[in-house]
Amino acid sequence: MTDATPSSDDAVSPGIYEHFTGSRYEVHGVGTHTETGEALVFYRTLYGDYSFWVRPLAMFIEHVDRDGYSGPRFRRIA
């Protein structure tokens, strides 16, 4: 298995994050996919059913340009 974890994984730690669309999420941590070694962010919604989700770390920390917005997909707020 290779280490697919980007060096920027230190930038994502447990806390409250806001998606660029305004929704808020609680990050529980970063884990590793058992088969691929890919780093995954484990988080839950802070609205609706408070469901749990995972997203590749690389996608979580990426920069987005959409509908007039240019910036991080998620930003830590607490």
Distance bins in CASP14 RR format, pairs under 12 A and 6 or more apart:
PFRMAT RR
TARGET T0000
AUTHOR 0000-0000-0000
RMODE 2
METHOD distances of the structure
MODEL  1
1 32 0 0 0 0 1 0 0 0 0 0 0
1 33 0 0 0 0 1 0 0 0 0 0 0
1 34 0 0 0 0 1 0 0 0 0 0 0
1 35 0 0 0 0 1 0 0 0 0 0 0
1 36 1 0 0 1 0 0 0 0 0 0 0
1 37 1 0 1 0 0 0 0 0 0 0 0
1 38 0 0 0 0 0 1 0 0 0 0 0
2 32 0 0 0 0 0 1 0 0 0 0 0
2 33 0 0 0 0 0 1 0 0 0 0 0
2 35 0 0 0 0 0 1 0 0 0 0 0
2 36 0 0 0 0 1 0 0 0 0 0 0
2 37 1 0 0 1 0 0 0 0 0 0 0
2 38 0 0 0 0 1 0 0 0 0 0 0
2 39 0 0 0 0 0 1 0 0 0 0 0
3 9 0 0 0 0 0 1 0 0 0 0 0
3 32 0 0 0 0 1 0 0 0 0 0 0
3 33 0 0 0 0 0 1 0 0 0 0 0
3 36 0 0 0 0 0 1 0 0 0 0 0
3 37 1 0 0 1 0 0 0 0 0 0 0
3 38 0 0 0 0 1 0 0 0 0 0 0
3 39 0 0 0 0 1 0 0 0 0 0 0
4 30 0 0 0 0 0 1 0 0 0 0 0
4 31 0 0 0 0 0 1 0 0 0 0 0
4 32 0 0 0 0 1 0 0 0 0 0 0
4 33 1 0 0 1 0 0 0 0 0 0 0
4 35 0 0 0 0 0 1 0 0 0 0 0
4 36 1 0 0 1 0 0 0 0 0 0 0
4 37 1 0 1 0 0 0 0 0 0 0 0
4 38 1 0 1 0 0 0 0 0 0 0 0
4 39 1 0 0 1 0 0 0 0 0 0 0
4 40 0 0 0 0 0 1 0 0 0 0 0
4 56 0 0 0 0 1 0 0 0 0 0 0
4 57 0 0 0 0 1 0 0 0 0 0 0
4 58 0 0 0 0 1 0 0 0 0 0 0
5 11 0 0 0 0 0 1 0 0 0 0 0
5 12 0 0 0 0 0 1 0 0 0 0 0
5 30 1 0 0 1 0 0 0 0 0 0 0
5 31 0 0 0 0 1 0 0 0 0 0 0
5 32 1 0 0 1 0 0 0 0 0 0 0
5 33 0 0 0 0 0 1 0 0 0 0 0
5 36 0 0 0 0 0 1 0 0 0 0 0
5 37 1 0 0 1 0 0 0 0 0 0 0
5 38 1 0 0 1 0 0 0 0 0 0 0
5 39 1 0 1 0 0 0 0 0 0 0 0
5 40 0 0 0 0 1 0 0 0 0 0 0
5 41 0 0 0 0 0 1 0 0 0 0 0
5 56 0 0 0 0 0 1 0 0 0 0 0
5 57 1 0 0 1 0 0 0 0 0 0 0
5 58 0 0 0 0 1 0 0 0 0 0 0
5 61 0 0 0 0 0 1 0 0 0 0 0
6 12 0 0 0 0 1 0 0 0 0 0 0
6 30 0 0 0 0 0 1 0 0 0 0 0
6 32 0 0 0 0 0 1 0 0 0 0 0
6 37 0 0 0 0 0 1 0 0 0 0 0
6 38 0 0 0 0 1 0 0 0 0 0 0
6 39 1 0 0 1 0 0 0 0 0 0 0
6 40 0 0 0 0 0 1 0 0 0 0 0
6 41 0 0 0 0 0 1 0 0 0 0 0
6 56 0 0 0 0 1 0 0 0 0 0 0
6 57 1 0 0 1 0 0 0 0 0 0 0
6 58 1 0 1 0 0 0 0 0 0 0 0
6 59 0 0 0 0 0 1 0 0 0 0 0
6 60 0 0 0 0 0 1 0 0 0 0 0
6 61 1 0 0 1 0 0 0 0 0 0 0
6 62 0 0 0 0 0 1 0 0 0 0 0
7 39 0 0 0 0 0 1 0 0 0 0 0
7 57 0 0 0 0 0 1 0 0 0 0 0
7 58 0 0 0 0 0 1 0 0 0 0 0
7 61 0 0 0 0 0 1 0 0 0 0 0
8 30 0 0 0 0 0 1 0 0 0 0 0
8 39 0 0 0 0 1 0 0 0 0 0 0
8 41 0 0 0 0 0 1 0 0 0 0 0
8 57 1 0 0 1 0 0 0 0 0 0 0
8 58 0 0 0 0 1 0 0 0 0 0 0
8 60 0 0 0 0 1 0 0 0 0 0 0
8 61 1 0 1 0 0 0 0 0 0 0 0
8 62 0 0 0 0 0 1 0 0 0 0 0
8 63 0 0 0 0 0 1 0 0 0 0 0
8 72 0 0 0 0 0 1 0 0 0 0 0
9 27 0 0 0 0 0 1 0 0 0 0 0
9 29 0 0 0 0 1 0 0 0 0 0 0
9 30 1 0 1 0 0 0 0 0 0 0 0
9 31 0 0 0 0 1 0 0 0 0 0 0
9 32 0 0 0 0 1 0 0 0 0 0 0
9 38 0 0 0 0 0 1 0 0 0 0 0
9 39 1 0 1 0 0 0 0 0 0 0 0
9 40 0 0 0 0 0 1 0 0 0 0 0
9 41 0 0 0 0 1 0 0 0 0 0 0
9 56 0 0 0 0 0 1 0 0 0 0 0
9 57 1 0 1 0 0 0 0 0 0 0 0
9 58 0 0 0 0 1 0 0 0 0 0 0
9 60 0 0 0 0 1 0 0 0 0 0 0
9 61 0 0 0 0 1 0 0 0 0 0 0
10 29 0 0 0 0 0 1 0 0 0 0 0
10 30 0 0 0 0 1 0 0 0 0 0 0
10 39 0 0 0 0 0 1 0 0 0 0 0
10 57 0 0 0 0 0 1 0 0 0 0 0
10 61 0 0 0 0 0 1 0 0 0 0 0
11 17 0 0 0 0 0 1 0 0 0 0 0
11 27 0 0 0 0 0 1 0 0 0 0 0
11 30 0 0 0 0 1 0 0 0 0 0 0
11 39 0 0 0 0 0 1 0 0 0 0 0
11 41 0 0 0 0 0 1 0 0 0 0 0
11 57 0 0 0 0 1 0 0 0 0 0 0
11 58 0 0 0 0 0 1 0 0 0 0 0
11 60 0 0 0 0 1 0 0 0 0 0 0
11 61 1 0 0 1 0 0 0 0 0 0 0
11 62 0 0 0 0 0 1 0 0 0 0 0
11 72 0 0 0 0 1 0 0 0 0 0 0
11 74 0 0 0 0 0 1 0 0 0 0 0
11 75 0 0 0 0 0 1 0 0 0 0 0
11 76 0 0 0 0 1 0 0 0 0 0 0
12 25 0 0 0 0 0 1 0 0 0 0 0
12 27 1 0 0 1 0 0 0 0 0 0 0
12 28 0 0 0 0 0 1 0 0 0 0 0
12 29 1 0 0 1 0 0 0 0 0 0 0
12 30 1 0 1 0 0 0 0 0 0 0 0
12 31 0 0 0 0 0 1 0 0 0 0 0
12 39 0 0 0 0 1 0 0 0 0 0 0
12 40 0 0 0 0 0 1 0 0 0 0 0
12 41 1 0 1 0 0 0 0 0 0 0 0
12 42 0 0 0 0 0 1 0 0 0 0 0
12 43 0 0 0 0 1 0 0 0 0 0 0
12 55 0 0 0 0 0 1 0 0 0 0 0
12 56 0 0 0 0 0 1 0 0 0 0 0
12 57 1 0 0 1 0 0 0 0 0 0 0
12 58 0 0 0 0 0 1 0 0 0 0 0
12 59 0 0 0 0 0 1 0 0 0 0 0
12 60 1 0 0 1 0 0 0 0 0 0 0
12 61 1 0 0 1 0 0 0 0 0 0 0
12 62 0 0 0 0 0 1 0 0 0 0 0
12 72 0 0 0 0 0 1 0 0 0 0 0
12 73 0 0 0 0 0 1 0 0 0 0 0
12 74 0 0 0 0 1 0 0 0 0 0 0
12 75 0 0 0 0 0 1 0 0 0 0 0
12 76 0 0 0 0 1 0 0 0 0 0 0
13 26 0 0 0 0 0 1 0 0 0 0 0
13 27 1 0 0 1 0 0 0 0 0 0 0
13 28 0 0 0 0 0 1 0 0 0 0 0
13 29 1 0 0 1 0 0 0 0 0 0 0
13 30 1 0 0 1 0 0 0 0 0 0 0
13 41 0 0 0 0 0 1 0 0 0 0 0
13 42 0 0 0 0 0 1 0 0 0 0 0
13 43 0 0 0 0 0 1 0 0 0 0 0
13 57 0 0 0 0 0 1 0 0 0 0 0
13 60 0 0 0 0 0 1 0 0 0 0 0
13 61 0 0 0 0 0 1 0 0 0 0 0
13 76 1 0 0 1 0 0 0 0 0 0 0
13 78 0 0 0 0 0 1 0 0 0 0 0
14 25 0 0 0 0 0 1 0 0 0 0 0
14 26 1 0 0 1 0 0 0 0 0 0 0
14 27 1 0 1 0 0 0 0 0 0 0 0
14 28 1 0 1 0 0 0 0 0 0 0 0
14 29 1 0 1 0 0 0 0 0 0 0 0
14 30 0 0 0 0 1 0 0 0 0 0 0
14 31 0 0 0 0 0 1 0 0 0 0 0
14 41 0 0 0 0 0 1 0 0 0 0 0
14 42 0 0 0 0 1 0 0 0 0 0 0
14 43 0 0 0 0 1 0 0 0 0 0 0
14 44 0 0 0 0 0 1 0 0 0 0 0
14 76 0 0 0 0 1 0 0 0 0 0 0
14 78 0 0 0 0 0 1 0 0 0 0 0
15 24 0 0 0 0 0 1 0 0 0 0 0
15 25 0 0 0 0 1 0 0 0 0 0 0
15 26 1 0 0 1 0 0 0 0 0 0 0
15 27 1 0 1 0 0 0 0 0 0 0 0
15 28 0 0 0 0 1 0 0 0 0 0 0
15 29 0 0 0 0 1 0 0 0 0 0 0
15 30 0 0 0 0 0 1 0 0 0 0 0
15 41 0 0 0 0 0 1 0 0 0 0 0
15 42 0 0 0 0 0 1 0 0 0 0 0
15 43 0 0 0 0 1 0 0 0 0 0 0
15 44 0 0 0 0 0 1 0 0 0 0 0
15 46 0 0 0 0 0 1 0 0 0 0 0
15 74 0 0 0 0 0 1 0 0 0 0 0
15 75 0 0 0 0 0 1 0 0 0 0 0
15 76 1 0 0 1 0 0 0 0 0 0 0
15 77 0 0 0 0 1 0 0 0 0 0 0
15 78 1 0 0 1 0 0 0 0 0 0 0
16 23 0 0 0 0 0 1 0 0 0 0 0
16 24 1 0 0 1 0 0 0 0 0 0 0
16 25 1 0 0 1 0 0 0 0 0 0 0
16 26 1 0 1 0 0 0 0 0 0 0 0
16 27 1 0 0 1 0 0 0 0 0 0 0
16 28 0 0 0 0 0 1 0 0 0 0 0
16 43 0 0 0 0 1 0 0 0 0 0 0
16 44 0 0 0 0 0 1 0 0 0 0 0
16 45 0 0 0 0 0 1 0 0 0 0 0
16 46 1 0 0 1 0 0 0 0 0 0 0
16 74 0 0 0 0 0 1 0 0 0 0 0
16 75 0 0 0 0 0 1 0 0 0 0 0
16 76 1 0 0 1 0 0 0 0 0 0 0
16 77 1 0 1 0 0 0 0 0 0 0 0
16 78 1 1 0 0 0 0 0 0 0 0 0
17 23 0 0 0 0 1 0 0 0 0 0 0
17 24 1 0 0 1 0 0 0 0 0 0 0
17 25 1 0 1 0 0 0 0 0 0 0 0
17 26 1 0 0 1 0 0 0 0 0 0 0
17 27 1 0 1 0 0 0 0 0 0 0 0
17 28 0 0 0 0 0 1 0 0 0 0 0
17 29 0 0 0 0 0 1 0 0 0 0 0
17 41 0 0 0 0 1 0 0 0 0 0 0
17 43 1 0 0 1 0 0 0 0 0 0 0
17 44 0 0 0 0 0 1 0 0 0 0 0
17 45 0 0 0 0 0 1 0 0 0 0 0
17 46 0 0 0 0 1 0 0 0 0 0 0
17 53 0 0 0 0 0 1 0 0 0 0 0
17 55 0 0 0 0 0 1 0 0 0 0 0
17 60 0 0 0 0 1 0 0 0 0 0 0
17 61 0 0 0 0 0 1 0 0 0 0 0
17 72 0 0 0 0 1 0 0 0 0 0 0
17 73 0 0 0 0 1 0 0 0 0 0 0
17 74 1 0 1 0 0 0 0 0 0 0 0
17 75 1 0 0 1 0 0 0 0 0 0 0
17 76 1 0 1 0 0 0 0 0 0 0 0
17 77 1 0 0 1 0 0 0 0 0 0 0
17 78 0 0 0 0 1 0 0 0 0 0 0
18 24 1 0 1 0 0 0 0 0 0 0 0
18 25 1 0 0 1 0 0 0 0 0 0 0
18 26 0 0 0 0 0 1 0 0 0 0 0
18 27 0 0 0 0 0 1 0 0 0 0 0
18 43 0 0 0 0 0 1 0 0 0 0 0
18 45 0 0 0 0 0 1 0 0 0 0 0
18 46 0 0 0 0 1 0 0 0 0 0 0
18 47 0 0 0 0 0 1 0 0 0 0 0
18 71 0 0 0 0 0 1 0 0 0 0 0
18 72 0 0 0 0 1 0 0 0 0 0 0
18 73 0 0 0 0 0 1 0 0 0 0 0
18 74 1 0 0 1 0 0 0 0 0 0 0
18 75 1 0 1 0 0 0 0 0 0 0 0
18 76 0 0 0 0 1 0 0 0 0 0 0
18 77 1 0 1 0 0 0 0 0 0 0 0
18 78 0 0 0 0 1 0 0 0 0 0 0
19 25 1 0 0 1 0 0 0 0 0 0 0
19 27 0 0 0 0 0 1 0 0 0 0 0
19 43 0 0 0 0 0 1 0 0 0 0 0
19 45 0 0 0 0 1 0 0 0 0 0 0
19 46 0 0 0 0 0 1 0 0 0 0 0
19 47 0 0 0 0 0 1 0 0 0 0 0
19 53 0 0 0 0 0 1 0 0 0 0 0
19 55 0 0 0 0 0 1 0 0 0 0 0
19 59 0 0 0 0 0 1 0 0 0 0 0
19 60 0 0 0 0 1 0 0 0 0 0 0
19 64 0 0 0 0 1 0 0 0 0 0 0
19 66 0 0 0 0 0 1 0 0 0 0 0
19 69 0 0 0 0 0 1 0 0 0 0 0
19 71 0 0 0 0 0 1 0 0 0 0 0
19 72 0 0 0 0 1 0 0 0 0 0 0
19 73 1 0 0 1 0 0 0 0 0 0 0
19 74 1 0 1 0 0 0 0 0 0 0 0
19 75 0 0 0 0 1 0 0 0 0 0 0
19 76 0 0 0 0 0 1 0 0 0 0 0
19 77 0 0 0 0 0 1 0 0 0 0 0
20 60 0 0 0 0 0 1 0 0 0 0 0
20 62 0 0 0 0 0 1 0 0 0 0 0
20 63 0 0 0 0 1 0 0 0 0 0 0
20 64 1 0 1 0 0 0 0 0 0 0 0
20 65 0 0 0 0 0 1 0 0 0 0 0
20 66 1 0 0 1 0 0 0 0 0 0 0
20 67 0 0 0 0 1 0 0 0 0 0 0
20 68 0 0 0 0 0 1 0 0 0 0 0
20 69 1 0 1 0 0 0 0 0 0 0 0
20 70 0 0 0 0 1 0 0 0 0 0 0
20 71 1 0 0 1 0 0 0 0 0 0 0
20 72 1 0 0 1 0 0 0 0 0 0 0
20 73 1 0 1 0 0 0 0 0 0 0 0
20 74 1 0 0 1 0 0 0 0 0 0 0
20 75 1 0 0 1 0 0 0 0 0 0 0
21 47 0 0 0 0 0 1 0 0 0 0 0
21 64 0 0 0 0 1 0 0 0 0 0 0
21 66 0 0 0 0 1 0 0 0 0 0 0
21 67 0 0 0 0 1 0 0 0 0 0 0
21 68 0 0 0 0 0 1 0 0 0 0 0
21 69 0 0 0 0 1 0 0 0 0 0 0
21 73 0 0 0 0 1 0 0 0 0 0 0
21 74 0 0 0 0 0 1 0 0 0 0 0
21 75 0 0 0 0 0 1 0 0 0 0 0
22 45 0 0 0 0 0 1 0 0 0 0 0
22 46 0 0 0 0 0 1 0 0 0 0 0
22 47 0 0 0 0 0 1 0 0 0 0 0
22 69 0 0 0 0 0 1 0 0 0 0 0
22 73 0 0 0 0 0 1 0 0 0 0 0
22 74 0 0 0 0 0 1 0 0 0 0 0
22 75 0 0 0 0 1 0 0 0 0 0 0
22 77 0 0 0 0 0 1 0 0 0 0 0
23 43 0 0 0 0 0 1 0 0 0 0 0
23 44 0 0 0 0 0 1 0 0 0 0 0
23 45 1 0 0 1 0 0 0 0 0 0 0
23 46 1 0 0 1 0 0 0 0 0 0 0
23 47 1 0 0 1 0 0 0 0 0 0 0
23 48 0 0 0 0 1 0 0 0 0 0 0
23 53 0 0 0 0 0 1 0 0 0 0 0
23 73 0 0 0 0 0 1 0 0 0 0 0
23 74 0 0 0 0 1 0 0 0 0 0 0
23 77 0 0 0 0 0 1 0 0 0 0 0
24 43 0 0 0 0 0 1 0 0 0 0 0
24 44 0 0 0 0 0 1 0 0 0 0 0
24 45 1 0 0 1 0 0 0 0 0 0 0
24 46 1 0 1 0 0 0 0 0 0 0 0
24 47 1 0 0 1 0 0 0 0 0 0 0
24 48 0 0 0 0 0 1 0 0 0 0 0
24 50 0 0 0 0 0 1 0 0 0 0 0
24 74 0 0 0 0 1 0 0 0 0 0 0
24 75 0 0 0 0 0 1 0 0 0 0 0
24 76 0 0 0 0 0 1 0 0 0 0 0
24 77 1 0 0 1 0 0 0 0 0 0 0
24 78 0 0 0 0 1 0 0 0 0 0 0
25 41 0 0 0 0 1 0 0 0 0 0 0
25 42 0 0 0 0 0 1 0 0 0 0 0
25 43 1 0 1 0 0 0 0 0 0 0 0
25 44 1 0 0 1 0 0 0 0 0 0 0
25 45 1 0 1 0 0 0 0 0 0 0 0
25 46 1 0 1 0 0 0 0 0 0 0 0
25 47 0 0 0 0 1 0 0 0 0 0 0
25 48 0 0 0 0 0 1 0 0 0 0 0
25 50 0 0 0 0 0 1 0 0 0 0 0
25 51 0 0 0 0 0 1 0 0 0 0 0
25 52 0 0 0 0 0 1 0 0 0 0 0
25 53 1 0 0 1 0 0 0 0 0 0 0
25 54 0 0 0 0 0 1 0 0 0 0 0
25 55 0 0 0 0 1 0 0 0 0 0 0
25 60 0 0 0 0 1 0 0 0 0 0 0
25 73 0 0 0 0 0 1 0 0 0 0 0
25 74 1 0 0 1 0 0 0 0 0 0 0
25 75 0 0 0 0 0 1 0 0 0 0 0
25 76 0 0 0 0 0 1 0 0 0 0 0
25 77 0 0 0 0 1 0 0 0 0 0 0
25 78 0 0 0 0 0 1 0 0 0 0 0
26 41 0 0 0 0 0 1 0 0 0 0 0
26 42 0 0 0 0 1 0 0 0 0 0 0
26 43 1 0 0 1 0 0 0 0 0 0 0
26 44 1 0 1 0 0 0 0 0 0 0 0
26 45 0 0 0 0 1 0 0 0 0 0 0
26 46 1 0 1 0 0 0 0 0 0 0 0
26 47 0 0 0 0 0 1 0 0 0 0 0
26 50 0 0 0 0 1 0 0 0 0 0 0
26 51 0 0 0 0 0 1 0 0 0 0 0
26 52 0 0 0 0 1 0 0 0 0 0 0
26 53 0 0 0 0 0 1 0 0 0 0 0
26 74 0 0 0 0 0 1 0 0 0 0 0
26 76 0 0 0 0 0 1 0 0 0 0 0
26 77 0 0 0 0 0 1 0 0 0 0 0
26 78 0 0 0 0 1 0 0 0 0 0 0
27 40 0 0 0 0 0 1 0 0 0 0 0
27 41 1 0 0 1 0 0 0 0 0 0 0
27 42 1 0 0 1 0 0 0 0 0 0 0
27 43 1 0 1 0 0 0 0 0 0 0 0
27 44 0 0 0 0 1 0 0 0 0 0 0
27 45 0 0 0 0 0 1 0 0 0 0 0
27 46 0 0 0 0 0 1 0 0 0 0 0
27 52 0 0 0 0 0 1 0 0 0 0 0
27 53 0 0 0 0 0 1 0 0 0 0 0
27 54 0 0 0 0 0 1 0 0 0 0 0
27 55 0 0 0 0 1 0 0 0 0 0 0
27 57 0 0 0 0 0 1 0 0 0 0 0
27 60 0 0 0 0 1 0 0 0 0 0 0
27 61 0 0 0 0 0 1 0 0 0 0 0
27 74 0 0 0 0 1 0 0 0 0 0 0
27 75 0 0 0 0 0 1 0 0 0 0 0
27 76 0 0 0 0 1 0 0 0 0 0 0
27 77 0 0 0 0 0 1 0 0 0 0 0
27 78 0 0 0 0 0 1 0 0 0 0 0
28 40 0 0 0 0 0 1 0 0 0 0 0
28 41 0 0 0 0 1 0 0 0 0 0 0
28 42 1 0 1 0 0 0 0 0 0 0 0
28 43 1 0 0 1 0 0 0 0 0 0 0
28 44 1 0 0 1 0 0 0 0 0 0 0
28 52 0 0 0 0 1 0 0 0 0 0 0
28 53 0 0 0 0 0 1 0 0 0 0 0
28 54 0 0 0 0 1 0 0 0 0 0 0
29 39 0 0 0 0 0 1 0 0 0 0 0
29 40 0 0 0 0 1 0 0 0 0 0 0
29 41 1 0 0 1 0 0 0 0 0 0 0
29 42 1 0 1 0 0 0 0 0 0 0 0
29 43 1 0 0 1 0 0 0 0 0 0 0
29 44 0 0 0 0 0 1 0 0 0 0 0
29 52 0 0 0 0 0 1 0 0 0 0 0
29 53 0 0 0 0 0 1 0 0 0 0 0
29 54 0 0 0 0 0 1 0 0 0 0 0
29 55 0 0 0 0 0 1 0 0 0 0 0
29 57 0 0 0 0 1 0 0 0 0 0 0
29 60 0 0 0 0 0 1 0 0 0 0 0
30 37 0 0 0 0 0 1 0 0 0 0 0
30 38 0 0 0 0 0 1 0 0 0 0 0
30 39 1 0 1 0 0 0 0 0 0 0 0
30 40 1 0 0 1 0 0 0 0 0 0 0
30 41 1 0 1 0 0 0 0 0 0 0 0
30 42 1 0 0 1 0 0 0 0 0 0 0
30 43 0 0 0 0 1 0 0 0 0 0 0
30 54 0 0 0 0 1 0 0 0 0 0 0
30 55 0 0 0 0 0 1 0 0 0 0 0
30 56 0 0 0 0 0 1 0 0 0 0 0
30 57 1 0 1 0 0 0 0 0 0 0 0
30 58 0 0 0 0 0 1 0 0 0 0 0
30 60 0 0 0 0 1 0 0 0 0 0 0
30 61 0 0 0 0 0 1 0 0 0 0 0
31 37 0 0 0 0 1 0 0 0 0 0 0
31 38 0 0 0 0 1 0 0 0 0 0 0
31 39 1 0 0 1 0 0 0 0 0 0 0
31 40 1 0 1 0 0 0 0 0 0 0 0
31 41 1 0 0 1 0 0 0 0 0 0 0
31 42 1 0 0 1 0 0 0 0 0 0 0
31 43 0 0 0 0 0 1 0 0 0 0 0
31 54 0 0 0 0 1 0 0 0 0 0 0
31 55 0 0 0 0 0 1 0 0 0 0 0
31 56 0 0 0 0 0 1 0 0 0 0 0
31 57 0 0 0 0 1 0 0 0 0 0 0
31 60 0 0 0 0 0 1 0 0 0 0 0
32 38 1 0 0 1 0 0 0 0 0 0 0
32 39 1 0 0 1 0 0 0 0 0 0 0
32 40 1 0 0 1 0 0 0 0 0 0 0
32 41 0 0 0 0 0 1 0 0 0 0 0
32 42 0 0 0 0 0 1 0 0 0 0 0
32 54 0 0 0 0 0 1 0 0 0 0 0
32 56 0 0 0 0 0 1 0 0 0 0 0
32 57 0 0 0 0 1 0 0 0 0 0 0
33 39 1 0 0 1 0 0 0 0 0 0 0
33 40 1 0 1 0 0 0 0 0 0 0 0
33 41 0 0 0 0 0 1 0 0 0 0 0
33 42 0 0 0 0 0 1 0 0 0 0 0
33 54 0 0 0 0 1 0 0 0 0 0 0
33 55 0 0 0 0 0 1 0 0 0 0 0
33 56 0 0 0 0 1 0 0 0 0 0 0
33 57 0 0 0 0 0 1 0 0 0 0 0
34 40 0 0 0 0 0 1 0 0 0 0 0
36 56 0 0 0 0 1 0 0 0 0 0 0
37 56 0 0 0 0 0 1 0 0 0 0 0
37 57 0 0 0 0 0 1 0 0 0 0 0
38 54 0 0 0 0 0 1 0 0 0 0 0
38 55 0 0 0 0 0 1 0 0 0 0 0
38 56 1 0 1 0 0 0 0 0 0 0 0
38 57 1 0 0 1 0 0 0 0 0 0 0
38 58 0 0 0 0 1 0 0 0 0 0 0
38 59 0 0 0 0 0 1 0 0 0 0 0
38 60 0 0 0 0 0 1 0 0 0 0 0
39 54 0 0 0 0 0 1 0 0 0 0 0
39 55 0 0 0 0 0 1 0 0 0 0 0
39 56 1 0 0 1 0 0 0 0 0 0 0
39 57 1 1 0 0 0 0 0 0 0 0 0
39 58 1 0 0 1 0 0 0 0 0 0 0
39 59 0 0 0 0 0 1 0 0 0 0 0
39 60 0 0 0 0 1 0 0 0 0 0 0
39 61 0 0 0 0 1 0 0 0 0 0 0
40 52 0 0 0 0 0 1 0 0 0 0 0
40 53 0 0 0 0 1 0 0 0 0 0 0
40 54 1 0 1 0 0 0 0 0 0 0 0
40 55 1 0 0 1 0 0 0 0 0 0 0
40 56 1 0 0 1 0 0 0 0 0 0 0
40 57 1 0 0 1 0 0 0 0 0 0 0
40 58 0 0 0 0 1 0 0 0 0 0 0
40 59 0 0 0 0 1 0 0 0 0 0 0
40 60 0 0 0 0 1 0 0 0 0 0 0
41 52 0 0 0 0 0 1 0 0 0 0 0
41 53 0 0 0 0 1 0 0 0 0 0 0
41 54 1 0 0 1 0 0 0 0 0 0 0
41 55 1 0 1 0 0 0 0 0 0 0 0
41 56 1 0 0 1 0 0 0 0 0 0 0
41 57 1 0 1 0 0 0 0 0 0 0 0
41 58 0 0 0 0 1 0 0 0 0 0 0
41 59 0 0 0 0 1 0 0 0 0 0 0
41 60 1 0 1 0 0 0 0 0 0 0 0
41 61 0 0 0 0 1 0 0 0 0 0 0
41 62 0 0 0 0 0 1 0 0 0 0 0
41 73 0 0 0 0 0 1 0 0 0 0 0
41 74 0 0 0 0 1 0 0 0 0 0 0
41 76 0 0 0 0 0 1 0 0 0 0 0
42 51 0 0 0 0 0 1 0 0 0 0 0
42 52 1 0 0 1 0 0 0 0 0 0 0
42 53 1 0 0 1 0 0 0 0 0 0 0
42 54 1 0 1 0 0 0 0 0 0 0 0
42 55 0 0 0 0 1 0 0 0 0 0 0
42 56 0 0 0 0 0 1 0 0 0 0 0
42 57 0 0 0 0 0 1 0 0 0 0 0
42 60 0 0 0 0 0 1 0 0 0 0 0
43 50 0 0 0 0 0 1 0 0 0 0 0
43 51 0 0 0 0 1 0 0 0 0 0 0
43 52 1 0 0 1 0 0 0 0 0 0 0
43 53 1 0 1 0 0 0 0 0 0 0 0
43 54 1 0 0 1 0 0 0 0 0 0 0
43 55 1 0 0 1 0 0 0 0 0 0 0
43 57 0 0 0 0 0 1 0 0 0 0 0
43 60 0 0 0 0 1 0 0 0 0 0 0
43 74 0 0 0 0 1 0 0 0 0 0 0
43 76 0 0 0 0 0 1 0 0 0 0 0
44 50 1 0 1 0 0 0 0 0 0 0 0
44 51 1 0 0 1 0 0 0 0 0 0 0
44 52 1 0 1 0 0 0 0 0 0 0 0
44 53 1 0 0 1 0 0 0 0 0 0 0
44 54 0 0 0 0 0 1 0 0 0 0 0
44 55 0 0 0 0 0 1 0 0 0 0 0
45 51 1 0 1 0 0 0 0 0 0 0 0
45 52 0 0 0 0 1 0 0 0 0 0 0
45 53 1 0 0 1 0 0 0 0 0 0 0
46 52 0 0 0 0 0 1 0 0 0 0 0
46 53 0 0 0 0 0 1 0 0 0 0 0
46 77 0 0 0 0 0 1 0 0 0 0 0
46 78 0 0 0 0 0 1 0 0 0 0 0
53 59 0 0 0 0 0 1 0 0 0 0 0
53 60 0 0 0 0 0 1 0 0 0 0 0
53 74 0 0 0 0 0 1 0 0 0 0 0
54 60 0 0 0 0 1 0 0 0 0 0 0
55 61 0 0 0 0 1 0 0 0 0 0 0
55 62 0 0 0 0 0 1 0 0 0 0 0
55 73 0 0 0 0 1 0 0 0 0 0 0
55 74 0 0 0 0 1 0 0 0 0 0 0
56 62 0 0 0 0 1 0 0 0 0 0 0
56 73 0 0 0 0 0 1 0 0 0 0 0
57 73 0 0 0 0 0 1 0 0 0 0 0
57 74 0 0 0 0 0 1 0 0 0 0 0
58 73 0 0 0 0 0 1 0 0 0 0 0
59 72 0 0 0 0 0 1 0 0 0 0 0
59 73 1 0 0 1 0 0 0 0 0 0 0
59 74 0 0 0 0 1 0 0 0 0 0 0
60 72 0 0 0 0 1 0 0 0 0 0 0
60 73 1 0 0 1 0 0 0 0 0 0 0
60 74 1 0 1 0 0 0 0 0 0 0 0
60 75 0 0 0 0 0 1 0 0 0 0 0
60 76 0 0 0 0 0 1 0 0 0 0 0
61 71 0 0 0 0 0 1 0 0 0 0 0
61 72 1 0 0 1 0 0 0 0 0 0 0
61 73 1 0 0 1 0 0 0 0 0 0 0
61 74 1 0 0 1 0 0 0 0 0 0 0
61 75 0 0 0 0 0 1 0 0 0 0 0
61 76 0 0 0 0 0 1 0 0 0 0 0
62 70 0 0 0 0 0 1 0 0 0 0 0
62 71 0 0 0 0 1 0 0 0 0 0 0
62 72 1 0 0 1 0 0 0 0 0 0 0
62 73 1 0 1 0 0 0 0 0 0 0 0
62 74 0 0 0 0 1 0 0 0 0 0 0
63 69 0 0 0 0 0 1 0 0 0 0 0
63 70 1 0 0 1 0 0 0 0 0 0 0
63 71 1 0 1 0 0 0 0 0 0 0 0
63 72 1 0 0 1 0 0 0 0 0 0 0
63 73 1 0 0 1 0 0 0 0 0 0 0
63 74 0 0 0 0 0 1 0 0 0 0 0
63 75 0 0 0 0 0 1 0 0 0 0 0
64 70 1 0 0 1 0 0 0 0 0 0 0
64 71 1 0 0 1 0 0 0 0 0 0 0
64 72 1 0 0 1 0 0 0 0 0 0 0
64 73 1 0 1 0 0 0 0 0 0 0 0
64 74 0 0 0 0 1 0 0 0 0 0 0
64 75 0 0 0 0 0 1 0 0 0 0 0
65 71 1 0 0 1 0 0 0 0 0 0 0
65 72 0 0 0 0 0 1 0 0 0 0 0
65 73 0 0 0 0 0 1 0 0 0 0 0
66 73 0 0 0 0 1 0 0 0 0 0 0
69 75 0 0 0 0 0 1 0 0 0 0 0
END
